[in-house]
Amino acid sequence: MGFDSIVTNGIIVTASDVLPLGVEIGIIGSKISCLGTSLPRCESTKIIDAKGAYITPGGVDSHVHFAQDNSPTGDNFISGTRSAIAGGTTSVLAFASQLKTATTVLPTVEDYHTRAKNQSYCDYGFHLILTNPTPEIMSKELPILMSQGITSVKLYMTYEPLKLGDAAILDVLMSARSLGFTAMVHAENSDIISLITSRLEAAGHSEPYFHAISRPQIAENEATYRIISLAELTDTPILIVHMSSEVAMKHVRKAQTRMLPIHAETCPQYLFLLSERLKGNEQDLFEGAKCVCSPPLRHHPKDLDAMWRGIANGTFTTFSSDHAPSTYDHSGGKKLGLKDGVMTYKHIPNGVPGVETRLPLLFSHAGQEKTSRLSLQRFVQLTSSDPAKLYGLEGVKGNIAPGCDADLVIWYPENEVEGGVVIEQKSLHHGVDYTPYEGMTVKNWPRYTILRGKVVWDRDNGGVVGGVEDGKFLVRGKGRIVVGKMGQEATGMLSDERDYWR
């Protein structure tokens, strides 16, 4: 047997195991062929020495926004995926967004294929944002998209151009159950937000900080409880995206203990940043706009601690970046909220950058030490293996095993990064002009990123060494339930009650 590449002298971490030093990874073509010791070499075999460092699966970031029309100063697929591989992510799932007035989604998806094809440094797929789920779309077009490998949709309970009412959500959830696509939901109560926003505006409170005031945790809590109830009613698995509230998280945890298939996601901003960041500083009072995102940054360190508990105890299935930035110093970016010296938070584009810093930030708290917030295996679950399972990539992405794509992250040996790595905007590869994590120190950074057997990131020798056409479209299968199971009786209903109307 001749291997094209062998990764040696590393500590392999999967979702279930930390393998002993000495286990090697044999790669043939784009796939992992085998794991073993003392694998045979030939003259043409490329040897990649991990120098005793950890090796984890290539990151799967299942929530990024690239080349979206509502963020013209944000990242496109070239800059966004370049940033992804520099941070150890080898697969991203971005969003193709239907306009509210559109009565078809097929042209939308085709347009996003055009935006991404031959313009991606890593592999990519699409979720479909549904804003006008007509019967024609649900019965005819979604099955077509599923056959093309687009097997997930996102629904909004807030934002006027995007939100659906409960009746429309129920229809989509019932279609999701019958067709087998994964349903993602942005859960915030739209009416609560609208009422507070209008009253804040009337009172003259329009600075970026009041973005956090306008979207209190109770808006997330109520909507989370409601979408769990709708999912329970229809017996449909869901994933609630970018969670930030402890009470909302407890709603999810309670549903999971009842074995309901309710999945949840959180993001770096809800582990590391507080609403104080929205206040700006003496040099730039508007700088808080950089951290405007929804749900907003929360107020207290205990809010961050709550999200860390969800990370550690299994409440969260995925840890995604929700990379959705706009350029700060641009009249069409974050400064849409600054006109003639007047700050208006509701006009600030939502979102922060994070696709490149996602893995290093979480890896800094993973390990076997008493001070570690999560295990190395849990790190892999959250960042690679569970998103791969949930979104139809199991057996291809998210694991270091024979038959999987040879997507790998090789970190630095600990003795080579004893002082850590300082996150600085000047060192990042996204297309915007700031990072909310400026000045933070992480304990490690990907030394190599390997995409389907090819080194595409070599931090010590040129950085990005892959090509802009390396990324391929991911034809995904149906996702599988990671938490709970279908077929549970709904609270207060007869076991066969749904059969009368479903």
N, C-alpha and C positions, 0 to 999 in steps of 0.2 A: 504494500500500500504506500503510495506517495502522497504526502500532504503538501499543499501549496504553502501553508503557513502553520507554524506551531507557536502558541503562546505558552511560555514556560516561566517557571520560578515566580508564580503568583499564588495568592490565596483567593480561590474562587468562592463567590457568595451567590447563592440562589435564594429563592423565597423560602426554602426549607432548611438549607444547610450552609455551613461554612466549611469548605473542604480543606484538608490539610495541605500545607505547602508541598509541592512535588507533583500534584495532579496537573497534567498539561491539557491544552485544548488543541485538537487537530482540526484544521480547516481545509476543506476541499472546495474550490470554487467559492460560492457565496454562503455555504452552509457549514455548520459545525458537524464534523464527521464523527468524532468520538472524543471522550475524555479518558485519560489513562496516564500511566507513568512510563517514562523512558520511551516515548513514542519514536518510531523509526524516522530518521532523516534521510534525505537524499541531497544531491548537490543543489538542486533548484529550490529546496524548501527554505522559506524565509522564517527566521527565528526572531520572535519578538520577546524580549526579556522584560518581565514585569518587575524585576529587582526586589522581589519579596513583598510587593504591594498588593492591595486588594484589587480584584477583578469583579466587576458587576455587569449585569446585562445592560445593553444600551437603553437609555431612558425612553419611555413612551409618554410623551406629554399629550394628554388626550383633550386639552382645552387651550387652544391658541387662536388668536384672531390675526390673520394675515390678509393683506390686500382687500380690506373691506371698505366699501364705499363710504360708510359713515366715519371712517378714520383715514382721510386722504394723506395725512402727514405721518401715519404709522408705518409699520413694517410691511413690505411686500414679501413674496415667498423667497426672493433671493436673500435679502438682509435677515429675515426672520429665521430661515433654516441655517444660514451661516452662523448666526448666534446660537442656534440649537446645538449644532455639532461641537462648537467651542465649549459648551457646558455639559457635554456628554449625552445629549439627547439624539437618538437616531431615527425616531419616528414621531411625527406630529399629526394630530387630528385638528384640522381647521374647520371653519364654518362657511358654508354656502348659504347666503341669506335671501329668502324670498321677500319681495316687496309686498306690502299689505294689499296693494291693488292687483297683484298678479294672480291669474287664475290657472297658472301652470308653473311647475318647478323645473321641468326638464331643461329649458334654456338657461335658467340660473345655474344649474349644475354644470352644464356645458361651458358656460362662461368662466366658472372657477377652474375647470380643467385647463382652459386656455391660460389663465393667470399663473398656474402652477407648473405646467408641463415644461420640462427642460429649464426650469428656473428654481430648482430646489437642490440644496446640498444634502438633504436627508430624505428618507421616505416619508410619504404624506398620504393622508386620507381626508375625507370630508364628512362632517355632520351636516344635516340639513336643518336650517332654522325655518320652522313653519309658522307663518303669520296669517295665512288664509287657507286653512285646510278644507278645501272644497270636497264634496263627495267624489268628483272625478279624480282629483289628486290622490285621495286616500285609496280608492278602489283600483285605479289603473296605473297611476304614475309611481306610487311608492313601490309596488311590486317590481316595476322596471328598474328603479334605482337599487333595490335590494339585489336584483340579479347582476347589477353592475358593481356590487361591492360597497354600496353606501347603505349602511344598516343601522343608522341611528339618527334621531331627530332631537332638536332642542325646542322647548316651549318656554315662553315668557309669561309670567303673571303680572308683570309691570312693564313700563315704557309704552307710551301710547302707540308708536308706530309698530310695535311688536306684540303687545300683550293679547292673550286670549281669555275669554270668559270661561267660567267653569263648565258650561255646556259644551263648548268647543274642545276644551281639554279632555272631558270625558269621552267624546267621540274619538279623539286621537288615541287616548289610552286604550280604548277597546280595539282600535285598529292595530295598535302596537302588540296587544296580546294575541290577536289572531294571526298577524303576519310575522311576528317575531322580531321586530326591530326594537332597539333600545331607546327609551325615552328619557331625556335629560330635562330638568326643569330649573329655571331661575325663580326662586320662591321669595317674593316680597309682596306685601299688600299694597297695591297701587293706589287705592283710595286714601289710605293713611298718609302715604307719601305726598299725594297731591294736596291734601288738606293742610298739612304742616308747611309744605313749600309755599302755598299761597299766603298763609298767615305770616311766615317769616318774611316774605317779600313785602307784605303790607307794613311790617314793623321795621323795615329797612335793614334786615339781617341778610346780607347777600354775599359775604366773604366766603372763601373756600371752606373754612371751618364749619359753616352752617350746613354744608352738604351732609356731614355726619349727624347733625341735629335733625335734619329733615327725614332721615331714614333710620328711625330707632330700631333697636333689636326686636321690639314687639311686632314690627311690620314683618320681619323675617320669621318670628316665632309663629304668628298666626298663619301665614301663608304655608309654612312648612307643615303645620298640623293639618291644614286643609288639603294640601296635595297628597299627604300620606293617606288621608281619609278617602280621597278620590281614587287613589291607587288601590286601596284595600277594597273599596266597593267593586271595582272592575277586575280585581285579582291580576293586577299588572305590575311587573317589576319596573322600578324607576331609579334614577340617580338624581339627587338634588345637588346642584353645582355650588361651588364657592361658598360654603357655609362659614359663618362668622360668629354665631350666637350660641351660648351654652344651652339656653332653654330649647332652641331649635334642635340642637344636637341631641338633647335628651329625648325629644320627640322621636328622633330617628332611632336612638338606642332602645327606647321602649318598644318601638315597632319591630326592631330586629330580635328582641328577646321573645317576641311572639312569633318568630320565624317568618315574618312578612319580608318579601324581597325588596327591601328599601336600602338603597346604596347612597353613599354620601361622599362628597369631595370637599377638601379645603385647599387653601393656597398659601404661599409664603407670606403674603402681606398680612394674613390673619394670625400668623405665628410670631411676627417680628416687629410690626409697626402699630402705632397707636394714633388716635385722632389728633393728638398734639401736633403731629407732623403737618396737619392741614392749616396751621396758623401762620406759616411762613416765618420770616425773620426780619430783623431791622433793616438789613440790606435790600430785601425783596419781600414785601408783605404778601405778594401774590404767589410766592414759591410753593405754598401749600397746595396749589393746583396740581402739582406733580403727583400728589398722592390721592387725588380724587378717583375713587373707584366704587363700584356697587356690588354687594353691600359695602357700606363705608368701613373705614378703619374704626375699631371700637375704642372705648375710652380708658379702660383700666387694664393693668397688667394681669389681673385675674381672668380677663377675657382671653388673653393670649394663653394663659395656663390651661384654660378649659379646652382650647383647640389642641394643645399638646397632649392632653389626656385622650382626646378622641383619636389622635395619631397613634398613640401607644396601645390603646385598648381595643382597637379593631373597629371602632365606629365608622371611621373613614375608610372607604375602599380605595380611593385614589387621591393622589397629591399632585395637583396640576398647577401650571403657572398662571392660567387665565391671562396670558400675555396679550395685552390690548392697549398698547401705548399710543400716544400722540406726541409729536414734537412739542417741547415746552416753548421754546423761543420762536414761535411762528404764529402769525395772525390767524392761520387756519388750523392751528393745533390747540394746545391748552389755553392759549391767549384769546381764544374766542370768548372766554369769560372775562376779558379785560378790555373795555371800550372807553376811551377818553378818561382813563384813570379810575373808572368805576368797575368794581369787581362784582360779577354775577355768577355765582357758583352753578346755577342750573344750565348755563351755556357752556360750561367746561366739559370737553369730551371725557367720558369715563374711561378708566383703565390705567394700568401701570405695566412697565416692562418687567419680564422675569423669566423668559425661556432659558436664558443662559445661566442664570444664577440659581435656578430651582434645585438642581441636584447638589451643588456644593453647599448651599444653605442647610439642606436637610441632612446631608452626609456629615456635617460638622457635629451633629447631635446623635449620630448613630454609632453604636459600638458595644463593647462588652464591659466598659467601665461602670462603676457605680453612679457616675455623674451623667451617663448616657440617657437620653430621653426615649430612645427606641433601639431595638436590636438591629444588627446589620440585615438580618433576614426580613425584618419588617420594612426596612428602607427599600429593599428590592420589591417587596409586595406592593408598596404604595406607588413607587415610581416607574415600575416596569411590568411585573407579572400580572397584577390584578387589573390594571387598565387594558392589558392585552386580552385577558379573559373576557372582561366586560364588553369590549368593543370588537370581538370577533377576530382577534389576532393570535389566539392561543395556538401553540405549536409552531408559530412562525416568529413571533417577537416576544420579548419579555422574559426569556429564560436562557440559561447556558446548558444546553442539552443537545444530543445528536438529533439532527434533522431541522433544528431551528436555524434561522438566519444567524450568521456570525456577526452579530451586533454586540460590541463589547466596550466597556469603559475600563481603562487601566489607570488607577490613581497613582499618586506618588508614594514611594516608601515614606514612612512617617519621619525618618531621620533626615529627609531632604526638604521637609517643609515644617521644621520645628517651630518657626515663628508664624506659621500660617500664611494665608494669601489675603491681601487687602483688596476688597472689591472697589474698583475705580472705573468711572465712565470711560476714561481714555484707553482702558484695556479691553473693553467689551466690543462686541461685533454686531450689535443690533443697529437699526437705522435711525434711532432717535437720539436726543441730545442729553439724556440723563439716566441715572438709575436711582431708585429710592433707597437702595442699600449702599450708597456711597460711603466709603470709610469703614464699613463692617469688615471684620476679619473672619474668614472661614479657615478651617483646619487643613483643607486639602482642595485640590482641583484636578480635573481629568488631565492626565499626562498624554494619553492617547484616547481617541475615539475611533472605533473601528465599525464601519458600515458594510455589512454583507462581505466581510473578509478583507476589506480595503481600509487602510489607515487614512482617515479623512481629517483628523486633527492630531497634530504633533506639536505640543506646546513649546518644546525646546528647540524645534527645528522648523521654523516657518509658520507655526500656528495652523491656520486653515490650509491643508494640503490637498483636500478633495476638490472636486469640480462642481460647477453649478448645475450640471446635468446628471450628477450621480443619483439624485433622489428619484424614486419610482413611486407611482401611484399604488396604494395598498388596496387590493381587492379583498374586502373583509367579508367573513362569514357572519352568521348570526352570533351575537354575543351570548355568553352564558351567565346564569345567575351565580353570583359569588357569595351573596348573603341570603339566607332564608330560602324559601321555596314557594312556588305557586300552589294553589289549591287549598289555602287556608280559609277557614270559615270567617266571614266578616262579622264584626261585633254586632250582636243583637239580631243576626239574620239566620234563617233556617239554612241547613246545609245545601238544599237544592233551590234556594230562593232565587238565585241569579238566573237559573235556567228558564224562568218565566219571561225574562226580558232581554237576555243577552243574545 
